[in-house]
Amino acid sequence: MQDSMQIMITMIVYMAVVIFIGVMFAKRANKSSEDYFLGGRSLGPWVTAMSAEASDMSGWLLMGLPGVAYWCGVADASWTAIGLAIGTYINWLITSKRLRRYSEKAGNAITLPEFFSNRFHEEGKAVMTISAVFILIFFTVYAASCLVTCGKLFSTLFGFDYVPMMIVGALFVLVYTIIGGFLAESASDFMQAMVMIVALIVIVITGTVAAGGPGVVLDNVGSIPGFLEFFGTSTPVTADGVQQIVNGVPQFGDRADYSLLTIISSLAWGLGYFGMPQVLLRFMAIRHEDELTRSRRIATVWVLISLTIAVFIGLMGRSLYPDVLTTKSDAENIFILLATRLLPPVLAGLVMAGILAATISSSDSYLLIAASAFAKNIYQGLFHKNADDRRIMWVSRFTLLAVTAVAIIIALDENSVIFTIVSFAWAGFGATFGPLMILSLFWKRINRAGAIAGMIGGGCMVFIWNLLIRPLGGLWDIYELLPAFIFSLICIVAVSLVTAPPSAEIEREFEEVKAGR
């Protein structure tokens, strides 16, 4: 009980610091909608890089990815991590500078739907509305994954019921986001990115020492069929979803092949970055595009270190505690288990704050972007074009309440698997906006009709593939992001080519951005 109290006090102190940051930035954030939603384009390179990656990775980095590695070994977790690392680097390399430049050129756009709408000089606002609706849908799902993380964290640590703890986490994030806006979110995300990397390093060092060294860890898990293979995977023997334990030994079946098609499917996670609003907004918010080169280097190093350690923590956890976590959902608690069993309470509290940091840094981004999509792009863009900043910001706060309420409903099931929820929302954003973003920045012939076709085609294909096609198994068991991304690309190109080309004014604007003017 005393240990739990020390952990709780440490985490409360951390949460108080986060709230203080929100209050500190509240006055500036509430000056205008541009300051509230984009920070007045004032972020420096370090804050841009670290806040982008912290909001991107979320509790998935500290719970979801180690959980996958703990449950079935190296292959699934590692190929996904490799795809994410490659996607991170390429997105920063080819997308960031041109989007920063183009978003300012296109009517000083401060949200992603507004950028797409201004990019095609549309009057009917169809592109803006469709993109805003998809953002609301997928970010509500994304926010639910963060609430699941909060619920699992607090219920595991303190023995409280999952649902009340999940709701407490939701209310904390909601209040914090309402107070501070984008600047508070980005500043605290910078701090939280540092907390996350420290937490990962502390756990991997402590756990490796406790296990007897990295060689012992690899020897222990190497006896599990397929566990350490990149082209094979382990298969836990389960009954009703619970892994069977015989004489204290978890049971595994024969090694299963990890096919080339499955590898490509896992690598496809990297495609998601081109459509991820919480990352793309950081590109738009940096104070000068020349600073994005430094941001790219910082972000890439952070991602490589974090993903590598997260995968190894899953392996280390299976070596130290092979029979403790017996369901796929419970496996995502391995980071919590390691921290509470291996560290002194105060240090464990700081490490647990790393999970809370990851969750907060993502959920505040998701809520804020969803709110901006409705307030700026639907409420003002469609219904009240002359609405002032004060009204827009009040509407955004009511939207935050509504999105949080729906996310809470989605997150009510305590057996939810964070990795599964995140993978669906990630596919949704990647397929809906990824092809459109790439072609909007680099293909002059793309037009408004193609943009609409690509968003609807990609977004709908995510649902169709996930719910109807992927369950067929076999060759159809492909992560929905890959086929949906390809389908969206085809829709954009085909519809753009068979419809009227963009106006001379739009083409001139494209050429000016391309030339760096």
Secondary structure, 3 states (H helix, E strand, C coil): CHHHHHHHHHHHHHHHHHHHHHHHHHHHHCCCHHHHHHCCCCECHHHHHHHHHHHHHHHHHHHHHHHHHHHHCHHHHHHHHHHHHHHHHHHHHHCHHHHHHHHHHCCCCCCHHHHHHHHCCCCCCHHHHHHHHHHHHHHHHHHHHHHHHHHHHHHHHHCCCHHHHHHHHHHHHHHHHHHHHHHHHHHHHHHHHHHHHHHHHHHHHHHHHHHCCHHHHHHHHHCCCCCCCCCEECCECEECCEECEECCEECECCCEECCHHHHHHHHHHHHHHHHCHHHHHHHHHECCHHHHHHHHHHHHHHHHHHHHHHHHHHHHHHHHCCCCCCCCCHHHHHHHHHHHHHCCHHHHHHHHHHHHHHHHHHHHHHHHHHHHHHHHHHHHHHHCCCCCHHHHHHHHHHHHHHHHHHHHHHCCCCCCCHHHHHHHHHHHHHHHHHHHHHHHHHCCCCCHHHHHHHHHHHHHHHHHHHHHHHHHCHHHCCCCHHHHHHHHHHHHHHHHHHCCCCCHHHHHHHHHHHCCC
